């Protein structure tokens, strides 16, 4: 009995080998068409691949998009930081450029100052409520600053010292509304100068008012207006501005000129405080 089962197993093994060899040979044979079993197997495999491939592709694409968004966010954050650094650097360069130009202009102005002694100062404070009236500078009595000294920029006159303490001073601008803020000035002419007084400031026109001009005086636009030095406070020849328009005064006896300031009262960083040399000489004689 055991011999029979052994022979049976051997026969099945041989039949299986023969069947396998036949299948291999059949598959290696050059055929133009597939069998129905091969077609069924291939179609089934393709259908299953299609079912799993599309969702897998969508999931993979989703995670790729998420990763791309993360990378884009990081890149945008980095570029924004660099852009902010660039803007800050550009602003710093412009500030340094402006300071350099102002200091160069101040240096050139000092070389041409013959009638007065100069004290360089920097604006350290400005009251927003009185923006067009006063500024505070970092020089005071310890540096030789006194009340009523003229204050200029490289462009021209901006005001005078209103109050001097030991280490700081308050500058009253020409644009301040003050009836006592008068300056003896003249309009520079080709043949003769025309004298008057700077009294007041027109904020709508952003112009100084040069009053008490003789009615028969000939004044034209663009003529320069300078300090006369006759008021006993300011040196002679400090540039105030240029004539914009000349009109009769309210009584018709004299004329008034609108003067465009040479200096910018709104944007002031560095200034020069000046003192007439004649005052220094008089102080030396009295000591």
C-alpha positions in Angstrom: 0.0 0.0 0.0 2.7 2.5 0.8 4.5 1.6 -2.4 1.3 2.4 -4.4 1.0 5.9 -2.8 4.7 6.5 -3.5 4.3 5.6 -7.1 1.3 7.8 -7.3 3.1 10.9 -6.0 6.0 10.2 -8.4 3.5 10.1 -11.3 1.9 13.4 -10.2 5.3 15.0 -9.9 6.3 13.9 -13.4 2.9 15.1 -14.9 3.3 18.4 -13.2 6.9 18.8 -14.6 5.7 17.9 -18.1 2.8 20.4 -17.8 5.1 23.2 -16.6 7.5 22.5 -19.4 4.6 22.6 -21.8 3.4 26.0 -20.4 6.9 27.4 -20.7 7.2 26.3 -24.2 3.8 27.6 -25.0 4.6 31.0 -23.5 7.9 31.2 -25.4 6.2 30.5 -28.7 5.7 33.5 -31.0 2.0 34.2 -30.8 -0.1 37.0 -32.3 -2.9 36.6 -29.8 -3.2 36.0 -26.1 -5.3 33.3 -24.6 -8.5 34.1 -22.7 -6.8 33.3 -19.4 -3.9 35.7 -20.1 -6.3 38.3 -21.3 -8.4 37.9 -18.2 -5.3 38.1 -15.9 -3.9 41.1 -17.7 -7.2 43.0 -17.7 -7.8 42.3 -14.1 -4.3 43.4 -13.2 -4.7 46.6 -15.2 -8.0 47.4 -13.6 -6.6 46.9 -10.1 -3.6 49.1 -11.0 -6.0 51.8 -12.3 -8.1 51.7 -9.1 -5.1 52.1 -6.8 -2.9 54.3 -9.1 -5.2 57.3 -9.3 -5.8 57.7 -5.5 -2.1 57.1 -4.8 -1.2 59.7 -7.4 -3.6 62.2 -5.8 -2.3 61.6 -2.3 1.3 61.9 -3.5 0.4 65.1 -5.4 -1.2 66.5 -2.3 1.8 65.9 -0.1 4.1 67.4 -2.8 1.9 70.5 -3.0 2.0 70.8 0.8 5.8 70.6 0.7 6.0 73.1 -2.1 3.8 75.5 -0.1 6.1 75.1 2.9 9.1 75.8 0.7 7.4 78.8 -0.9 6.5 80.2 2.6 10.1 79.8 3.8 11.4 81.5 0.6 8.9 84.3 0.9 9.7 84.8 4.5 13.4 84.9 3.7 12.9 87.3 0.7 10.7 89.6 2.8 13.4 89.8 5.5 16.0 90.6 3.0 13.7 93.2 1.4 13.2 94.8 4.7 17.0 94.9 5.3 17.4 96.4 1.8 14.8 99.1 2.6 16.5 99.9 5.9 19.9 100.0 4.2 18.6 102.2 1.5 17.1 104.6 4.0 20.3 104.6 6.0 22.3 105.4 2.9 20.0 108.2 2.0 20.3 109.7 5.5 24.1 109.4 5.4 24.1 111.0 2.0 22.0 113.9 3.2 24.1 114.4 6.3 27.2 114.3 4.2 25.9 116.9 1.8 24.8 119.2 4.7 28.1 118.9 6.5 29.9 119.7 3.2 27.7 122.7 2.7 28.3 123.8 6.2 32.0 123.5 5.8 31.9 125.6 2.6 29.7 128.1 4.4 32.2 128.4 7.2 35.0 129.1 4.8 33.0 132.1 3.5 32.0 133.6 6.8 33.9 136.8 7.3 31.6 139.0 9.3 30.7 136.7 12.1 31.8 133.8 14.2 30.0 130.5 13.7 29.0 127.7 16.1 27.9 124.5 14.6 24.8 122.8 16.3 22.4 119.9 15.8 18.7 119.9 16.2 17.8 117.6 19.1 14.1 118.4 19.7 11.0 119.8 18.2 7.6 120.2 19.7 4.9 118.8 17.3 2.4 121.5 18.6 4.9 124.3 17.7 6.6 122.6 14.7 6.7 125.8 12.6 7.8 128.0 15.6 10.7 126.6 17.5 13.5 123.9 17.5 15.9 123.0 20.2 19.7 122.6 19.5 22.5 121.0 21.4 24.6 124.2 22.1 24.1 126.7 24.9 25.9 129.4 26.9 28.8 127.1 27.7 29.6 127.1 23.9 29.2 130.9 23.6 25.5 131.0 22.5 23.5 134.0 23.6 20.0 135.3 23.1 19.1 136.9 19.7 22.0 135.3 17.8 21.1 134.5 14.2 20.7 130.9 13.2 21.3 129.7 9.6 21.6 126.6 7.5 23.7 126.3 4.4 20.7 127.4 2.4 19.9 130.6 4.4 18.5 132.2 7.6 16.0 130.2 9.6 15.6 132.2 12.8 17.3 133.4 16.0 18.1 132.2 19.5 15.0 132.8 21.6 16.4 131.3 24.9 19.8 130.0 25.8 20.5 127.7 28.7 23.9 126.2 29.7 24.0 123.4 27.2 21.0 123.8 24.9 19.1 126.6 23.2 15.7 127.3 21.7 15.6 128.7 18.2 12.6 130.8 17.1 12.0 130.2 13.4 11.1 132.9 11.0 7.8 131.1 10.4 6.7 131.7 14.0 3.8 134.0 14.6 5.3 136.7 16.7 4.8 140.5 16.2 8.2 141.2 17.7 10.0 138.8 15.4 11.3 141.5 13.1 14.4 141.5 10.9 16.0 144.5 9.2 16.5 143.4 5.6 17.1 144.7 2.1 16.3 143.7 -1.5 19.5 143.4 -3.5 19.3 145.6 -6.6 21.7 146.1 -9.5 22.0 149.9 -8.8 20.8 150.3 -5.3 19.3 148.3 -2.5 15.8 148.6 -1.2 15.4 148.4 2.6 12.4 147.0 4.6 11.5 144.9 7.6 10.6 141.2 7.7 7.4 141.1 9.8 5.4 138.0 9.9 4.8 134.8 7.9 2.0 133.8 5.6 1.5 130.1 6.2 -0.9 129.6 3.3 1.6 131.0 0.8 4.6 129.8 2.8 6.2 133.2 2.4 7.7 135.8 4.6 6.3 139.3 4.6 8.8 142.1 3.8 7.0 145.4 4.8 7.6 149.1 4.8 9.1 149.2 1.3 9.0 152.7 -0.2 6.1 153.0 -2.7 8.3 154.2 -5.5 10.9 151.4 -5.1 11.4 149.2 -8.1 11.4 145.6 -7.1 11.2 142.6 -9.4 10.5 138.9 -8.9 13.5 136.6 -8.1 15.5 139.4 -6.5 17.4 138.3 -3.4 16.5 139.4 0.1 19.3 139.6 2.7 19.8 140.8 6.3 20.9 144.5 6.4 22.9 144.3 9.7 21.2 147.6 10.7 19.0 146.0 13.4 22.0 145.6 15.7 21.4 141.8 16.1 22.1 140.0 12.8 25.2 140.3 10.7 24.9 141.8 7.3 24.4 139.7 4.1 22.7 136.6 5.5 20.4 135.2 2.7 16.7 135.2 3.7 15.0 134.4 0.4 13.8 135.8 -2.9 10.9 138.0 -3.9 7.8 136.2 -5.2 5.3 139.1 -5.5 5.1 142.8 -4.6 1.7 144.4 -3.6 0.6 147.7 -2.1 0.1 147.6 1.7 -3.4 148.0 3.2 -3.1 151.8 3.4 -1.5 152.3 0.0 1.4 154.3 1.3 4.1 151.6 1.1 4.6 148.2 -0.5 4.8 144.7 0.8 6.7 141.8 -0.8 6.1 138.1 -0.4 9.5 136.5 0.1 10.0 132.8 -0.6 12.4 131.5 2.2 15.8 130.2 1.0 15.9 127.7 3.8 13.5 124.8 4.6 11.9 125.5 8.0 10.2 122.1 8.0 13.2 119.8 7.6 16.1 121.1 9.8 18.9 118.8 11.1 22.1 120.8 11.4 22.4 124.6 11.9 25.0 127.3 12.3 24.6 129.8 15.2 26.4 133.1 14.2 27.6 136.1 16.2 28.7 139.4 14.7 32.4 140.0 15.0 31.7 143.6 15.9 29.9 142.5 19.0 32.8 140.2 20.0 35.2 143.2 19.5 33.0 145.4 21.7 32.9 142.8 24.4 36.7 142.5 24.3 37.1 146.3 24.7 34.7 146.5 27.7 36.6 143.8 29.6 
